Amino acid sequence: MYWLFLLLSLGAMGVALRTTSMALMVVMLLTALGLLVAWALGWYAARAGNGSADGRGMIDPVELHRLREQAKARKAAEQASTADPRNGP
């Protein structure tokens, strides 16, 4: 939807360039500027992901605890295998 602001801004710029009225030209240039800013903000919101703070990417505490336990067990197994010389490659 934000791309419509860009098209409308270009249209307002076209009207501003073709008109002979100074007042209409100023209004259209200000409108074009406002629409261009609205397009830039919409584009930024779409690229940056407005919903990034909704928590979809967060790990709940139970899952975090499970991952820590797995990492601890993996580290203990790795240390045990390097400490025991009978475990060859």
DRENKOLPA-64227 format. One record per residue: x, y, z of N, C-alpha, C, O, CB in turn. Coordinates in steps of 0.02 Angstrom, whole numbers, padded with zeros to 5 digits, always signed. Glycine has a CB too. Layout:
N
XYZXYZXYZXYZXYZ...
//
This chain:
89
+00041-00059+00000+00000+00000+00000+00043+00063+00000+00024+00114-00028-00047+00000+00060+00102+00058+00031+00144+00118+00036+00169+00141-00032+00186+00200-00041+00203+00105+00082+00171+00097-00081+00194+00116-00147+00145+00163-00181+00164+00200-00227+00205+00054-00191+00082+00164-00159+00033+00211-00186+00053+00283-00169+00041+00329-00208-00037+00196-00160+00084+00292-00111+00107+00359-00093+00159+00384-00142+00161+00444-00159+00135+00359-00021+00202+00340-00165+00253+00359-00214+00221+00379-00280+00239+00429-00310+00304+00302-00225+00172+00340-00302+00137+00356-00365+00100+00423-00359+00101+00464-00405+00089+00300-00384+00066+00432-00303+00030+00495-00293+00078+00554-00289+00063+00609-00312-00013+00492-00230+00136+00543-00258+00186+00596-00254+00212+00615-00323+00221+00674-00338+00244+00573-00210+00223+00565-00365+00245+00579-00433+00191+00616-00472+00206+00661-00512+00264+00514-00470+00128+00597-00461+00073+00632-00494+00069+00705-00472+00059+00749-00513+00008+00598-00480+00076+00716-00407+00075+00785-00381+00133+00825-00409+00126+00885-00424+00076+00785-00305+00191+00794-00416+00249+00828-00445+00235+00846-00518+00254+00900-00541+00312+00784-00439+00204+00800-00554+00187+00814-00624+00138+00872-00630+00146+00914-00674+00157+00752-00656+00088+00874-00587+00041+00930-00588+00077+00995-00571+00064+01047-00601-00018+00918-00537+00122+00993-00523+00159+01054-00503+00202+01079-00560+00209+01140-00569+00202+01040-00441+00230+01035-00600+00273+01057-00655+00233+01083-00714+00258+01125-00752+00316+00999-00678+00171+01061-00723+00131+01080-00781+00087+01141-00769+00063+01171-00817+00088+01022-00802+00075+01159-00707+00028+01213-00693+00060+01282-00705+00121+01290-00703+00003+01208-00621+00016+01330-00718+00040+01399-00726+00025+01441-00664+00047+01498-00659+00007+01432-00788-00013+01413-00618-00031+01449-00556+00022+01437-00503+00039+01380-00487-00101+01427-00531+00048+01491-00475+00100+01486-00424+00072+01454-00360+00106+01414-00329+00129+01555-00409+00011+01472-00341-00019+01444-00280-00029+01369-00287-00014+01331-00240-00086+01480-00264-00055+01346-00344-00066+01275-00355+00001+01238-00357+00006+01181-00333-00104+01264-00420+00052+01270-00385+00117+01238-00387+00145+01228-00317+00172+01174-00302+00166+01280-00430+00139+01277-00274+00164+01271-00205+00126+01217-00168+00156+01177-00132+00158+01338-00168+00060+01215-00176+00019+01164-00142+00038+01095-00167+00045+01049-00127-00056+01177-00154+00047+01087-00231+00064+01022-00259+00135+01000-00239+00146+00940-00228+00058+01024-00336+00181+01047-00235+00249+01029-00213+00249+01007-00140+00283+00960-00122+00296+01088-00223+00211+01042-00098+00206+01022-00028+00171+00954-00021+00190+00912+00020+00168+01075+00013+00120+00943-00063+00086+00879-00063+00133+00824-00085+00135+00770-00055+00024+00881-00108+00172+00837-00137+00220+00788-00161+00271+00772-00108+00290+00714-00099+00254+00813-00225+00294+00822-00073+00342+00811-00019+00312+00769+00037+00344+00723+00062+00368+00878+00009+00252+00786+00058+00218+00748+00110+00207+00675+00090+00217+00630+00130+00152+00780+00127+00186+00664+00029+00174+00596+00005+00240+00558-00001+00243+00497+00011+00138+00597-00063+00293+00592-00019+00358+00560-00024+00383+00539+00045+00412+00485+00053+00409+00606-00057+00371+00581+00095+00390+00563+00164+00347+00504+00188+00373+00459+00220+00381+00625+00211+00282+00505+00172+00238+00449+00191+00261+00385+00158+00260+00332+00189+00164+00465+00172+00283+00388+00095+00308+00329+00061+00372+00304+00095+00379+00244+00105+00322+00344-00014+00417+00349+00112+00480+00328+00143+00467+00295+00211+00499+00246+00227+00527+00389+00151+00421+00323+00250+00405+00293+00315+00372+00224+00306+00386+00178+00344+00359+00340+00355+00328+00218+00257+00297+00154+00244+00347+00102+00220+00344+00044+00239+00241+00161+00193+00392+00123+00178+00443+00078+00153+00489+00055+00209+00507-00004+00214+00485+00112+00097+00507+00102+00252+00549+00084+00310+00513+00036+00357+00543-00013+00381+00570+00148+00348+00450+00049+00369+00411+00004+00413+00406-00066+00383+00409-00115+00420+00341+00033+00426+00399-00070+00318+00394-00135+00286+00461-00171+00287+00463-00232+00296+00369-00128+00214+00515-00135+00277+00581-00166+00276+00606-00185+00346+00635-00238+00355+00632-00119+00243+00594-00141+00394+00619-00153+00461+00574-00202+00499+00595-00230+00550+00623-00087+00500+00515-00213+00475+00471-00259+00508+00439-00228+00569+00465-00234+00625+00508-00322+00528+00384-00196+00559+00350-00161+00612+00333-00207+00670+00331-00185+00727+00287-00129+00586+00321-00271+00657+00301-00318+00709+00359-00356+00739+00349-00411+00765+00251-00366+00683+00418-00328+00738+00476-00364+00764+00475-00369+00840+00509-00412+00868+00540-00331+00742+00437-00327+00873+00435-00328+00946+00377-00369+00972+00360-00365+01032+00431-00257+00972+00345-00409+00929+00287-00447+00952+00306-00512+00987+00262-00545+01015+00242-00462+00894+00368-00531+00986+00390-00588+01024+00390-00654+00987+00401-00706+01017+00349-00595+01084+00378-00652+00922+00377-00715+00885+00445-00748+00883+00450-00809+00881+00353-00703+00814+00498-00709+00885+00565-00737+00881+00595-00754+00949+00651-00779+00952+00609-00690+00847+00559-00741+01002+00586-00753+01069+00576-00826+01089+00529-00859+01067+00553-00707+01120+00620-00849+01132+00616-00917+01157+00586-00915+01227+00606-00874+01269+00687-00952+01158+00538-00959+01239+00508-00959+01305+00557-00989+01355+00603-01024+01335+00441-00999+01305+00548-00976+01420+00596-00999+01471+00605-01074+01474+00661-01098+01487+00573-00974+01539+00553-01113+01461+00559-01186+01463+00605-01210+01407+00649-01252+01418+00490-01219+01457+00595-01182+01347+00638-01201+01290+00710-01179+01302+00757-01216+01286+00611-01171+01225+00719-01120+01330+00786-01096+01345+00821-01141+01396+00880-01156+01388+00783-01024+01372+00785-01163+01447+00814-01208+01497+00833-01275+01464+00886-01302+01479+00764-01220+01554+00790-01300+01420+00805-01363+01385+00868-01357+01342+00910-01402+01341+00745-01385+01342+00874-01301+01307+00933-01290+01265+00997-01284+01307+01049-01309+01287+00924-01227+01222+00992-01252+01364+01050-01246+01408+01071-01315+01435+01130-01330+01438+01036-01199+01467+01022-01355+01453+01037-01423+01477+01070-01464+01422+01117-01501+01435+00973-01458+01502+01047-01459+01361+01077-01495+01305+01149-01472+01294+01193-01513+01283+01037-01484+01241+01161-01407+01297+01228-01381+01288+01274-01404+01343+01332-01421+01331+01227-01304+01284+01249-01405+01405+01289-01428+01461+01306-01502+01454+01363-01522+01467+01252-01415+01528+01257-01542+01433+01270-01614+01424+01319-01625+01366+01363-01669+01371+01204-01652+01409+01313-01587+01313+01359-01594+01256+01431-01575+01277+01479-01609+01258+01336-01550+01197+01437-01522+01317+01503-01501+01340+01533-01553+01387+01593-01567+01382+01498-01432+01375+01493-01581+01431+01518-01633+01477+01539-01695+01439+01590-01725+01456+01465-01651+01529+01502-01714+01388+01519-01773+01348+01584-01760+01309+01625-01805+01302+01462-01790+01300+01593-01700+01285+01654-01682+01248+01714-01684+01294+01767-01708+01275+01647-01613+01215+01707-01657+01354+01762-01657+01402+01778-01728+01425+01837-01744+01436+01746-01613+01463+01728-01770+01432+01739-01839+01453+01774-01879+01399+01816-01921+01413+01672-01873+01472+01758-01865+01337+01790-01902+01282+01863-01881+01273+01904-01921+01252+01751-01892+01217+01879-01819+01287+01949-01797+01280+01990-01817+01341+02051-01823+01335+01952-01721+01270+01959-01827+01398+01995-01846+01458+02010-01921+01460+02059-01941+01493+01955-01826+01520+01972-01962+01428+01981-02035+01428+02023-02055+01368+01999-02052+01312+01912-02072+01427+02086-02075+01379+02130-02092+01322+02109-02156+01286+02131-02168+01230+02202-02098+01345+02068-02198+01318+02048-02261+01286+01998-02249+01230+01990-02291+01186+02017-02308+01338+01965-02191+01230+01917-02175+01177+01957-02147+01118+01973-02088+01116+01862-02124+01201+01972-02190+01072+02010-02168+01013+01965-02135+00963+01904-02132+00972+02045-02227+00981+01995-02108+00908+01955-02074+00858+01912-02119+00817+01876-02096+00773+02000-02037+00812
//
